[in-house]
Every structure is written in structure tokens, then in C-alpha cells.
């Protein structure tokens, strides 16, 4: 693992749920992403939006957010950094 990868991975860990969802949206809209990658990014982003809108998860919200944040981070760690740009 090189230094640049370590910095990139650390930046993902510091992102909040909204920031990670935004990065997933960028991957989903990226025209160079294959359909499997794009579909997974879109699915994770939708899950994030649903979690934020679902007010019925009173006690499980924190645990659900932690779990989703972990999955978002793991997914995005496998995506080339140039695909995360919204450009």
C-alpha cells in the first residue's frame, strides 16, 4: 500500500454519511463506470437517503448509520479516486 492510497483511505474514514453518499452519487453518474459499479454506488446512495428519511428507526439509527458508513467506506475504497470527482 503506497502513501497516496493511505491518505485517500484516511480521507474516506473522516467523511460523514452525507459526504460518502455524495461520493457514491458521483460514481453512479460517472460515464466511465461499468454498470455493476454504477448500480452498486446508486444502491448504497439510495440506502443512505432512505436511512435519513426513515424516522421510525429510533433506537437502531446509530447502529444502522455505523453499519452503512462502514459499507460505503469499503465500497469507495475499491473505487479509483478519479471516479469520485463530480466533474
C-alpha positions, 0 to 999 in steps of 0.5 A: 500500500503506497502513501497516496492510497493511505491518505485517500483511505484516511480521507474516506474514514473522516467523511460523514454519511452525507459526504460518502453518499455524495461520493457514491452519487458521483460514481453512479453518474460517472460515464466511465463506470461499468454498470455493476459499479454504477448500480452498486454506488446508486444502491448504497446512495439510495440506502443512505437517503432512505436511512435519513428519511426513515424516522421510525428507526429510533433506537437502531439509527446509530447502529444502522448509520455505523453499519452503512458508513462502514459499507460505503467506506469499503465500497469507495475504497475499491473505487479509483479516486478519479471516479469520485470527482463530480466533474 
